[in-house]
Amino acid sequence: MPISKRAKNVVASSTLAITARAKELKAQGCDVVNFAAGEPDFDTPDFIKKAAIKAIEDGLTKYTPSIGTVDLRKAISKKFLDDNNLKYDPTSEIVVSCGAKHSLYNLMQVLVEEKDEVLVPAPYWVSYPEMIKLSGATPKFLETTSGSQFKITAKQLEESISPNTKALILNSPSNPTGTVYTKTELKDIAQVCVKRNIFVVSDEIYEKLCYAKEPYTSIASLGKEIFDLTVTVNGVSKAYAMTGWRIGYFGGSKEIAQNVKKIQDHSTSNPSSISQAAALAALGAPPDTLDAMKGKFQKRRDVIMKCLDKIPEISYIYPNGAFYIFCNISKVGEDSVSTAKKILDDTNVACIPGKGFGADEYMRLSFATSVERIEEGISRIAKWVKENSK
């Protein structure tokens, strides 16, 4: 059967083999420590679940506008204003989608096309390049190093822009590195984007999981010119432990929102009406609702760093956000895929290879698990490294 070129050109997730093998081992009764999770291990808060149940009982189970209910878009508009100092019109500049990933995919379909380039700082989230390729455009990677905290600089950005450059994807806090751009760094990047007139797709899904003392900054808040060029993407998945509810959203210009609406009209139509009711409850909760979960993640981050510090062969970049730590394993393995496979087979500890993130000398460890499991998992890795280091 003939398959389209665009489908053939998409690279399958490099993490699937590891996660599938981990599940297989767990099903066999093995004591698997999972550092592969890309989601909070906490349950969705009860008040959110109750809002969803009430929506079902009240009969809110029909179609909604394809871009989300008016009430939810108003709540998102308020969130953007209160948290990020961003003013988006809820009726014409906000779109609710089936997860932040869906928002990002639709934006690539609207913003870029064949011969366009999209700049992607590396390491990057695994889906960015494939979304770009599916739009017909070309991903152009901006390589970073541990010395720069895996962040791009304004100078590097300026030098990477070509006549075909249409957009920059900026992810802060970052998956997989956990790095967070400072306000000063974002100002410098914004100046370049305004000067060269390129769009910024700002993926802020981990915004609520920042551990730095400096307040979080959305790049779109740094002036009208960069605001007009930026699409701000977020969602409830990570902040409220709602990954399975599939609610993401973005704020952007009326023109961008209208064109994304057309694509969504003819693809998924509206996100689940019940999930939208749950998201409305989440966004309406007091700000301190998230403090307990964030505090636990910060404690776990400190624990995993303390444990890794005892393994001289492994280094990492201090994560100021999200729930990942990106570890350099070049001294203990030939490449990330084979190293992750060996660690899983030999120790029953699941880690995600860095290859899929554009960094084959690294592995991503998620600390979205208990302190006890973190200590156990790193202890096993330490023993394995001692026995297998170069």
Secondary structure as the mmCIF struct_conf table of DSSP 4:
data_model
#
loop_
_struct_conf.conf_type_id
_struct_conf.id
_struct_conf.beg_label_comp_id
_struct_conf.beg_label_asym_id
_struct_conf.beg_label_seq_id
_struct_conf.end_label_comp_id
_struct_conf.end_label_asym_id
_struct_conf.end_label_seq_id
HELX_RH_AL_P HELX_RH_AL_P1 LYS A 5 ASN A 9
BEND BEND1 VAL A 10 VAL A 10
HELX_LH_PP_P HELX_LH_PP_P1 VAL A 11 SER A 13
TURN_TY1_P TURN_TY1_P1 SER A 14 THR A 15
HELX_RH_AL_P HELX_RH_AL_P2 LEU A 16 ALA A 27
TURN_TY1_P TURN_TY1_P2 GLN A 28 GLY A 29
STRN STRN1 VAL A 33 ASN A 34
BEND BEND2 GLU A 39 GLU A 39
BEND BEND3 ASP A 41 PHE A 42
HELX_LH_PP_P HELX_LH_PP_P2 ASP A 43 PRO A 45
HELX_RH_AL_P HELX_RH_AL_P3 ASP A 46 GLU A 57
TURN_TY1_P TURN_TY1_P3 ASP A 58 GLY A 59
BEND BEND4 LYS A 62 LYS A 62
TURN_TY1_P TURN_TY1_P4 SER A 66 ILE A 67
HELX_RH_AL_P HELX_RH_AL_P4 VAL A 70 ASN A 84
TURN_TY1_P TURN_TY1_P5 PRO A 90 SER A 92
BEND BEND5 GLU A 93 GLU A 93
STRN STRN2 ILE A 94 SER A 97
BEND BEND6 CYS A 98 GLY A 99
HELX_RH_AL_P HELX_RH_AL_P5 ALA A 100 LEU A 111
TURN_TY1_P TURN_TY1_P6 GLU A 114 LYS A 115
STRN STRN3 GLU A 117 ALA A 122
BEND BEND7 PRO A 123 PRO A 123
TURN_TY1_P TURN_TY1_P7 VAL A 126 VAL A 126
HELX_RH_AL_P HELX_RH_AL_P6 SER A 127 LEU A 134
TURN_TY1_P TURN_TY1_P8 SER A 135 GLY A 136
STRN STRN4 THR A 138 GLU A 143
HELX_RH_3T_P HELX_RH_3T_P1 SER A 146 SER A 148
TURN_TY1_P TURN_TY1_P9 GLN A 149 PHE A 150
HELX_RH_AL_P HELX_RH_AL_P7 ALA A 154 SER A 160
TURN_TY1_P TURN_TY1_P10 PRO A 163 ASN A 164
STRN STRN5 THR A 165 ASN A 171
BEND BEND8 SER A 172 PRO A 173
TURN_TY1_P TURN_TY1_P11 ASN A 175 THR A 177
HELX_RH_AL_P HELX_RH_AL_P8 LYS A 183 ARG A 196
TURN_TY1_P TURN_TY1_P12 ASN A 197 ASN A 197
STRN STRN6 PHE A 199 ASP A 203
TURN_TY1_P TURN_TY1_P13 ILE A 205 LYS A 208
STRN STRN7 CYS A 210 CYS A 210
BEND BEND9 ALA A 212 GLU A 214
HELX_LH_PP_P HELX_LH_PP_P3 PRO A 215 TYR A 216
HELX_RH_3T_P HELX_RH_3T_P2 ILE A 219 SER A 221
BEND BEND10 LEU A 222 LEU A 222
HELX_RH_AL_P HELX_RH_AL_P9 LYS A 224 LEU A 229
STRN STRN8 THR A 230 GLY A 235
BEND BEND11 VAL A 236 VAL A 236
TURN_TY1_P TURN_TY1_P14 SER A 237 ALA A 241
HELX_RH_3T_P HELX_RH_3T_P3 THR A 243 TRP A 245
STRN STRN9 GLY A 248 GLY A 251
HELX_RH_AL_P HELX_RH_AL_P10 LYS A 254 ASP A 265
TURN_TY1_P TURN_TY1_P15 HIS A 266 THR A 268
BEND BEND12 ASN A 270 ASN A 270
HELX_LH_PP_P HELX_LH_PP_P4 PRO A 271 SER A 272
HELX_RH_AL_P HELX_RH_AL_P11 SER A 273 LEU A 283
TURN_TY1_P TURN_TY1_P16 GLY A 284 GLY A 284
BEND BEND13 ALA A 285 ALA A 285
HELX_RH_3T_P HELX_RH_3T_P4 PRO A 287 LEU A 290
HELX_RH_AL_P HELX_RH_AL_P12 ASP A 291 LEU A 308
TURN_TY1_P TURN_TY1_P17 ASP A 309 LYS A 310
TURN_TY1_P TURN_TY1_P18 PRO A 312 GLU A 313
STRN STRN10 SER A 315 TYR A 316
HELX_LH_PP_P HELX_LH_PP_P5 ILE A 317 PRO A 319
STRN STRN11 GLY A 321 GLY A 321
TURN_TY1_P TURN_TY1_P19 ALA A 322 PHE A 323
STRN STRN12 TYR A 324 ASN A 328
TURN_TY1_P TURN_TY1_P20 SER A 330 VAL A 332
BEND BEND14 GLU A 334 ASP A 335
HELX_RH_AL_P HELX_RH_AL_P13 SER A 336 THR A 347
STRN STRN13 VAL A 349 ALA A 350
STRN STRN14 ILE A 352 PRO A 353
BEND BEND15 GLY A 354 GLY A 354
HELX_RH_3T_P HELX_RH_3T_P5 LYS A 355 PHE A 357
TURN_TY1_P TURN_TY1_P21 GLY A 358 GLY A 358
TURN_TY1_P TURN_TY1_P22 ASP A 360 GLU A 361
STRN STRN15 TYR A 362 SER A 366
BEND BEND16 THR A 369 THR A 369
HELX_RH_AL_P HELX_RH_AL_P14 VAL A 371 ASN A 388
#
